[in-house]
Amino acid sequence: MAVVVTQPDKPRGRGQVVSPSPVKELALAWKLPVLQPSRLKDPELIGRLASYAPELMVAVAYGRILPPEILALPSVGFLNVHASLLPRYRGSAPLNWALINGDQETGVTIQWVQYEVDSGPIFLQERVPINEEDNAGTLYRKLAERGAALLVQALDRLRRGEAVRASQPHEGITYAPPITPEMRRLHWELPAPEVSGWIRGLDPAPGAYALWQGRRLKLFEARVKKSAGRLGPHGTVLRITPQGLEVACGQGSITVGELQLAGHKRLPAPEFLRGHSLLKQVLE
């Protein structure tokens, strides 16, 4: 028997209507029991889970640290689907940091969970290239698809008794901490590839921003236009191109294809520019 544990219902969307997660909706459609604990260390929850006598438990983007009492429940073990090539990018925001740091590839890891975050043995891994046009949204969708397929492979291998537990190497460990509000403001003095990485890594949410005339302006769909050379004071909108705005960085420049002024909709650059003049303006 399967049981699904997911986060409590939360306000969602523009109207902030309290709604179930997609996981809960799918589980109910399949007539599976659903648990939505507010506290993972609740003895009642742990007792309820223990009553199912689970052989295997699987975590996918649950977003909270699992206590040892729950990790000890399954007789076969506890698997996690993680969106990086562990041991690179342990933590909660791996795909964001892969883009921010300009990585050319990332991947998905099926790992055995232990209490120290993302440190458990590796079962399966698959590499996924990062394309120039990828942002956090497109990369999430690619990794979600590959992660689901890789998890199915892992479950099939477990059925055949092929449980691989490869220790993570000690070399190459890096971390992917949560994106804080302070990280979202752009620093135009950085080289163009780094500025572009921050925009792509936070696109579509939570969004990287600059200040324009004292207002918060989110920037999306970034590409490196020129990777080197001092083209003007950093943050200056140099020209309008078919791809959007070209903005000077500390070295080189980027183009920005979509913008969103605080309190307004996200718009393609040509549509945004019909109502706002940014040429030669400075984004701070």
N, C-alpha and C positions, 0 to 999 in steps of 0.2 A: 504493500500500500504506500502511496505517496502522499505527503503533506507539504504545503507551501507556507513559508514564513516570509512575510513582507512588511514594509514600513506601514505605520498607521496612515489612514486617509489624511490627505493634506489639501489646503487651498491651492488651486491650480488655475492657470489661465488668467486672462485680463480681469475677469469678474471675481477671481479668487474664490470660486465655489469649491467647497470641500468635496473631493472626488477620490475614488480608489485609484491605485496605481494600475498601469497596464498589466502587471504581473497578477494582481488580484483578479482583474476582470477575466483574464485568460483562465486562471485556476478555477474560478466559479463556473465558467463556460464548460470546463471539463469535469465539473462536479467534484473537485478536489477540496478537502478541508483546508481552510486558510486561517493562519494565526497572525495577529498583528500586535506584537508586544510593544509596550512603551519602554519596558526595562528588560534587557536580556538576562540579567541576573535574578529575575523574579523566580523564586522557588516553584511557584505554580506552573510557570512556563517550562522550566527544566523538567519538572515531573511529567507534564503533558508530553513533551518530546520523548522522554525516556519510555513512556508507555507505548510508543510506537515501535520500540526496540529497533531503531534504524540500523541498517547495515552500512549505508553510505549517505553522507550529507554533502550538498554542493552549494557553494556561495558564488553569486554573480552580482557584482556591483551593489552589495548590500549597504555599504557605506558606514558600517559601525564595527568596532573591534569585538570579536566573539570571545566570550569568557571561557576559561579552561573547562568549566562544568559542561558547556555545550560541546566543545571540541572533543571531549572524552566520550561522547555518547555513541557514535557510530562504530560498529565492530570492525568494518573494513577500513574506514578512514574518512577524512573530510577533504574534499577537493575544492579548489578555488580557480575561477577563470580570471586571469590577470592580463591587462592590456599592455604588456611590454615583454621584452626579451629578458626576463630575470637572469642575473641579479641587477640588471640595469633598471632604474626607475621603480624601486620599491616605494609604495605609498599610494596616495589617493588620486593623484592627477598625472598618471604616466603619459597619456597621449598628448596632453597639453604641453608638458615639458619636452617631449620629443620634437614637437613643432617649434617651440620657443628656442630650443638649442640648435635648430637647423639640421636635425638628423635626417639621413637619407633613407633609413628603414627603421621599422619597429617590428612588432609582432604580438603574438598571443602565447601565453604560457598557461598550461594546466598544471597546477602545483598542489602538493599535499600541504594542508594548512597546519601550522603550528603557532604557538602563542605570539612569538615575535613576528611582527607584520611582514608578510611576503617573503619570509626566510625559509620556508619549507622546501623539501625535495621536489624536483621537477619530474613530472610524468611525461608530458608532451610539450613541444614548442613548434611554432610555425612563424617564419619570417614574412613580413608584409612590407613592400616598398612604400615610401612616402613620396607622392608626386608633387610637382611644383604647385599645382592648383589645390592641393589638399588643405583643409582647415580642420579645426577640432570637430566640426559637425560631420564632414565627409569621412574623416578618419575613424570617428566613432562608429559610423555605420559599417565601414569595411571590417573593422576589428570585431564588431558584434557578430557579423555574419560568419567570419572565420572562427571566432571563439565558439559559437554554437556548434559548428561542424566539427571542431577539434574536440569539444566535450563529448559529442556523440561517439567519436573515435575512441576516446578514453573509456567510455562506458562499455563499448563493444569489447575492448581489450580486457577490461576487468571481468566481463562475463566469461572470457576464455582463460582467465587466471593469469593474465599478463600484467601484473601491477609493477610498473617501473618506478623506482624511487632514486633518482640521481641527485646527489647533493649539489647544492649551488656552489660554484667556485667562490673563493674569497676575493679574487681579483675582479675588478670591474663593478663593484657594488656602488650604485648611486641611488639617490632618493628623489621622490616627486612629491613635495609637500603641497598642501592645499594652496590654491590661488587666493591671496588676500586682496582686499579692496585697494591697498596701497600699491600692489603690483600692477594694477590695471592701467595706471596713468603712463602714457608713453614718454620716453626720454629720447628726444630727437637728436641729441648729441651722439648717440650710438651709431655705428655703421649701418647702412641700409639693410643688409641681411638680418641683423639683429632686430631692427625695428619691425621688419616684415614678419619675422618669427613670432614676435609678441602679438601682433595683430592676428596672424593666422592661428596661433595657439589659443586665443580667447574668442575666436569667431565660430559659432554665433553667440555663445554665452560663456562668460558674463560680459564680454566685449571690452576691448582696449579703447581708451579714450584720450583725447587732448582737450585743452580748453581753447575756445574761440569766442572772443568778446565776452569773456567771463562765464560762458555757458559750456556745459559738458557736451562734447561731440564724439560719438563713437565712430570708429573707422573699421571697415570690413573689406574683404576681397583684396588683400595686399599682394603686390608682386614687386620684386626688385627690378627697378628700371636701369639704374647704373650702380655698380657695386663699389666704385672707387671715385675719388676726386672730390674736391671741395666745390660745390655748385652754387653755394649761397648760404646765408645764415640758416642754421638748422631750424626746421619747422616751417620754413617759408613755402607757400604754394607757388611753384615755379611756373607751371603752365597747365592748361587743360588739354588732355589727350583723349583719343577715342576710348581708352581704357579707364579714364577718370581723371583724378588729380595727380599731378606729379609733385611730390613734396621732398625738399632737401633734408638730408640727414647729416650726421657728423662727417660721414664719408659716403658719397653716392646719393641715390635718391630712390624712392619707391613710388608706385602708383597705387591709388586707393579707388576701388570700384564702387563701393557703396558707403553711405553715411547715415547717421541717425542722430539728430539733435535731441537733447533731453526733452521728453514729453511728446515726441513726435514719432512717426513711423520710420522704419529703415527704408531708404530709397536708393535706387541706382544713382550714380553721380550725376549724369545728365539731367535727371529729373530734379534732384536736389538743387543743382546749380541754377535752375530756372527761377528759384525763389531766393537764392542767396549768392552773393558775389564773394568768391574766395580767392580769386587770382591776386597774387602778391601779398595776400594776408599771411599772418604768422600764426601757426598753431602752437600752443604752449603746452 
